């Protein structure tokens, strides 16, 4: 999971270009699986969008082929496949997300506490892994 990279306000540009700080690999929320599924064998998703319900005999597996029974995988790794989750892009982004999710009556103090708690853990490691793709992405998106 990636944090705000210390941005207070939403900034223009590619996400992979602007957000380069993430949580440690063993961060608790990194154990929340990100599903890549075959829609032909997927019946539905559980209450939240992270774990699918599959048609028999199919099931969710880790990058190492181990069966995953829930939306959390305690022995998770990202050595063969990795999905970057850009969770909070700025304090401003966090406030917008919380308001969308909980309506305009959301407690501002709660938002500040939520942002501070999550963001401090998601800005621990500088990770330039996506830098080598930025120029090509910009070309393909007609941004250069």
N, C-alpha and C positions, 0 to 999 in steps of 0.2 A: 504494500500500500504506500502510495506517495502522498506527501503532505503539500502544504501551500508554497513551499520553498520560500517562506517568509514574506509572501505577498499579502498586503492588506486589501488591495483592490484587484478586481479581475483585470488581466492584461491580455492584449492582443497577441496573436501568433499561435503557432502550433503548440499543443499541450506538451509533446515530447521535447520541444525546444525550451520551454519555459519552466518545466517542473522536473528537477533533477535530484531532489532529496526524498528519501523514502525511509520506511521503518526497517529495523533489523529483520533478518530473515525469520527469526523465531517470534516475532510480534504476534500476539494472540489473534488479532483479526486477519493475519495472513493464513491462518488455518481454516478460514471460511472459504470453501471451495468456489472456484469460478468454473462454471460448466461449459464445456464444448461438447455439444451433443449432436447426434444424428436425428433429425426430426422424424425420420421414418420409423424409428423405434421408440420415440418419446410419446407418452400418453398425455402428460400434463406436467406442471411444476407444482412443488409443494407450496405452502403458504407464502414463502419468500422465493425470489427468483434464482437462488443459487443451486438448488438440487432438483433434478428432474425425476419423474416417475417413469420407469421404462416398461415396455412390453416384455413379458417373459420370452426368452431366457436372458435378456439384456440387463446390464447394470452399470453403475458408475465405477470407473477405475482411476487410480492415480497414474502419474507418469511412469511408475514402475510396475503397473499391471495389478496392483493390490485393490481389492474391492473396497469401495467407500460406501458406508451405510447411511450417512447423514450429510448435512450441509457443512459439517466441520470434519477436518481430517487432521488428527493430532500429529501424525508422523509425516507431515507434508514436506516436500522438497520442491525446488524449481531448478533442477540441473538439466533436464531435457526439454522442458517446456515451461514458459513463464508468461503470465498475463499481467501486465502492469495495470494496477487499479489506481487511477488518479482521483482520489476520494474527495479531498477538499482543496480547491484551487486558490482560495483566499478567504479572509474573514468575511468579506462581502458575499462570496459564493456560498459560504456556510449559512449565513443568515437567510439568503434567498431559498436554499434547500429546505431549511427548517420551516420557513413560512409556507412553502408549497406543501410540505408534508403535514403540517399541523395547523394550518390556517393562520390568519393574521393576528390572532390573539396569543401567539406564542410568547412565553416569558423571555425577555431579553437577557436576563441574568442566566437563564438556562442555556441559551445559545452561546453566550460568552464562555461559560464553563465547559460546554460540550466541545467547542472549537479548540480551546486551550488544551484540554485533556487529549483529544485525538491528535491535534496538529503537533504537539510537542513530541509525541512518539513517532510520528510519520515524517519527521525531518531530521532523523539521526544519521543517515548515511548518504553521502554524496555519491550519486550513481549516474555516470554519463553514458550508460549502455546504449541509449538511443541516438547519440550524437552522430554516429556514422550514417544514419538514415535520413537526417534532416534535409540535406541538399536535394536528394532524390525525391523525397516527399514533397518538397516545395515545387520541384519541377512538375511532378505529376499532378499537383493541385493548382498549377499555373500561378504560383505565388512568387516566382522569380522573374 
